[in-house]
Amino acid sequence: FGNLAQASRALQAGSGVTPSFQDVASNHWASANINYVANQGLMQGEKDKTGASLFYPSRNLTRAEFAAVICRMMGYNVGENSTFTDTKYHWSSKYVNACVKADIIHGIGDNKFAPDNHITVEQAVKILTSAYGYANSKTQYPDGFMSAAQKYNLFDNVTSSRLGTDVKRIDVAVMLYNAAKN
């Protein structure tokens, strides 16, 4: 739980810098959540062709992107490449492997991870609740992980917590913020 304490301290301390994303108004309902993940270096925006910095809150996150976010959040060591056949040479290989070593990612079967597939609510919640110790490998999928997420208020203010729904960047920002403030 050392990483949990580290994440909580980071939430309280903040960086003192408020990122400016052209697609997230300062009075946006989730601006504090988005600023938190940006300030902590967990998620970043992208520059569009005009040079404007955008967060793309409605864009879906891939399984690979979520693994990278979780590694940053928990401070996992990302030294070795993954052995999943579809991530061995993927940009996310080291992030995926770190999550496997932390016992929070197990792939989709047949020694594959599907890094470029969108991550669903239940997949994200399984990884996040496992990383924070709110659930473990004996927790029933998906119901037990969803219950743990509800118990620890991870779904507070998310746009969708329905099973099978692809997770949007805004919802990842909100869930990470909610997890860190617990």
C-alpha positions in Angstrom: 0.0 0.0 0.0 3.0 2.3 -0.2 2.0 3.3 -3.7 -1.5 4.0 -2.5 -0.1 6.5 0.1 2.1 8.0 -2.5 -0.9 8.6 -4.9 -2.9 10.1 -2.0 -0.1 12.5 -1.1 0.2 13.5 -4.7 -3.5 14.2 -4.8 -3.3 16.5 -1.8 -0.1 18.2 -2.9 -1.0 18.8 -6.5 1.6 20.4 -8.8 0.3 23.9 -8.6 0.0 24.0 -12.4 -3.4 24.0 -14.1 -3.1 22.4 -17.6 -4.9 24.2 -20.3 -6.8 22.0 -22.7 -8.8 23.8 -25.4 -11.5 21.2 -25.3 -12.0 21.3 -21.5 -13.4 24.6 -20.1 -12.2 25.7 -16.7 -15.7 25.4 -15.5 -16.2 21.9 -17.0 -17.7 19.5 -14.5 -14.6 17.2 -14.6 -11.9 19.8 -15.0 -10.5 19.1 -11.5 -10.3 15.4 -12.4 -8.6 16.1 -15.8 -6.2 18.6 -14.3 -5.3 16.1 -11.6 -4.4 13.3 -14.0 -2.5 15.8 -16.2 -0.6 17.4 -13.3 0.4 13.9 -12.0 1.7 12.9 -15.4 -0.9 10.0 -15.6 -2.6 11.2 -18.8 -1.7 13.9 -21.2 -3.3 15.8 -24.0 -2.2 16.0 -27.6 -1.6 19.0 -29.9 -3.8 19.3 -32.9 -2.7 20.6 -36.3 -3.2 24.2 -35.1 -1.0 23.7 -32.0 -3.9 23.7 -29.5 -3.6 21.3 -26.6 -6.5 18.9 -26.4 -7.5 16.3 -23.9 -10.1 14.5 -26.0 -12.4 13.6 -23.0 -14.9 11.6 -25.1 -12.2 9.5 -26.8 -12.1 5.8 -25.8 -9.0 4.4 -24.1 -7.2 1.3 -25.3 -6.2 -1.6 -23.1 -2.5 -0.6 -23.7 -3.1 3.0 -22.8 -4.9 2.0 -19.6 -2.0 -0.3 -18.6 0.4 2.7 -19.1 -1.8 5.0 -17.0 -2.0 2.4 -14.2 1.8 2.0 -14.2 2.3 5.7 -13.9 -0.4 5.9 -11.1 1.1 3.1 -9.1 4.8 3.8 -9.8 5.4 0.3 -11.2 8.8 -0.6 -12.6 8.5 -0.9 -16.4 11.8 -2.6 -17.2 11.0 -5.8 -19.2 8.9 -6.5 -22.3 5.7 -8.5 -22.1 5.6 -12.1 -23.2 2.1 -11.8 -24.7 2.4 -12.6 -28.4 0.6 -9.5 -29.4 2.5 -7.1 -27.2 6.0 -8.4 -27.5 6.9 -5.6 -30.0 4.1 -3.2 -29.1 4.9 0.3 -27.6 3.1 -0.8 -24.4 4.9 -4.0 -23.9 6.8 -2.9 -20.7 3.7 -1.3 -19.2 1.7 -4.5 -19.8 4.4 -6.6 -18.3 4.6 -4.5 -15.2 0.9 -4.9 -14.7 1.2 -8.7 -15.2 4.0 -8.8 -12.6 1.7 -6.8 -10.2 -0.9 -9.5 -10.8 -3.5 -7.1 -12.1 -3.6 -8.1 -15.8 -4.0 -11.6 -17.1 -4.7 -11.1 -20.8 -7.6 -12.4 -22.9 -6.4 -16.0 -23.3 -4.3 -17.8 -25.9 -1.3 -15.7 -24.6 -2.8 -12.5 -26.0 -3.6 -9.1 -24.5 -5.3 -7.2 -27.3 -3.5 -4.0 -26.6 -5.3 -1.9 -29.3 -8.8 -3.0 -28.3 -10.8 -0.4 -26.3 -10.9 -1.2 -22.6 -14.4 -1.8 -21.2 -15.7 -0.6 -17.8 -15.4 -4.0 -16.2 -11.8 -4.6 -17.5 -10.7 -1.1 -16.3 -12.4 -1.6 -12.9 -10.8 -5.1 -12.5 -7.3 -3.6 -13.0 -7.9 -0.4 -11.0 -9.5 -2.2 -8.0 -6.8 -4.8 -8.0 -4.0 -2.2 -8.2 -5.4 -0.4 -5.2 -6.0 -3.6 -3.2 -9.8 -3.1 -3.2 -10.1 -6.5 -4.8 -7.8 -9.5 -5.6 -7.4 -12.4 -7.9 -10.1 -14.4 -6.0 -12.7 -11.7 -6.6 -15.5 -12.8 -9.0 -15.3 -11.2 -12.4 -17.0 -8.9 -13.2 -19.6 -8.5 -10.4 -17.1 -8.6 -7.5 -14.9 -5.9 -9.1 -17.9 -3.7 -10.0 -19.1 -4.0 -6.3 -15.6 -3.0 -5.1 -15.6 0.0 -7.4 -19.0 1.0 -6.0 -17.9 0.5 -2.4 -14.9 2.8 -2.9 -16.9 5.3 -4.9 -14.9 4.9 -8.1 -18.0 5.5 -10.2 -18.9 8.8 -8.6 -19.5 11.3 -11.5 -18.5 8.9 -14.3 -20.6 9.1 -17.5 -21.1 5.4 -17.7 -20.5 2.4 -15.5 -22.5 -0.1 -17.6 -20.9 -3.5 -18.3 -19.6 -3.8 -21.8 -19.2 0.0 -22.3 -15.9 1.3 -23.7 -14.3 3.6 -21.2 -13.8 7.2 -22.2 -10.8 9.3 -21.2 -12.9 11.5 -19.0 -14.2 8.5 -17.0 -10.6 7.2 -16.5 -9.7 10.7 -15.2 -12.6 10.6 -12.8 -12.0 7.1 -11.6 -8.3 7.7 -11.0 -9.1 10.9 -9.1 -11.7 9.0 -7.0 -9.3 6.2 -6.3 -6.5 8.6 -5.2 -8.7 10.5 -2.8 -9.9 7.4 -0.9 
